[in-house]
Amino acid sequence: METTSIITRVFQATTWKRALRAARATVGKTDTDKEPSDLWKARMLLAEHSPIRLVEFDVRVENIKQWITVHLVRHWLGFIPFVHSQREDRRHLDCSRDELPQGSLNSLEFSANAQALINISRKRLCNQASPETKATWQKVKEAIAEKDPVMASKMVPECIFRGFCPELKCCGYVKTDDYKRKLEEYRKEAIENNGGR
């Protein structure tokens, strides 16, 4: 599985300050310009409160197989994809677009808020996802981690998000020590916040 040609660029389009101001508004507190703590960010992501939808990222993925872009554009809530056109009058192609192979390389740019990144990760980081699509989304997660490690730490597969595997055919990962370790790591802030419960 070739993923080395995938180049991901990430820009954090909005700051966590925006989410903090919105969260304060929901509980009747005055505006603030302070940067929220990493613990606050993690707890907001775990709780999935609405202000996280104000934290947005712009991502560009280049040299991605066309059929992988099809997997990613299926996501829509809080996710706005822009796929490089295959129109022959807009770009140079080696053949007509009717003859273009599914495995041909393309580019994808998208804007996504924090909630969308959580939702997409649940499906695309799962071991039941296409291995190539999973590898591509893992690259996206790694690029986001460079900008916002707290956000990336909450981009997990469905089994970690839910605490069990809901798939019709389980891969067995939930029975491993690695799964138990990652599940504990993912839930850490929630457990600490609730007195170890």
Secondary structure by P-SEA (a helix, b strand, c coil): cccccbbbbbbccccaaaaaaaaaaaaccccccccccaaaaaaaaaacccccccbbbbbbbccccaaaaaaaacccccbbbbcccccccccccccccccccccccccccccccaaaaaaaaaccccccccaaaaaaaaaaaaaaaaccaaaaaaccccccccccccccccccccccaaaaaaaaaaaaaaaaaaccc
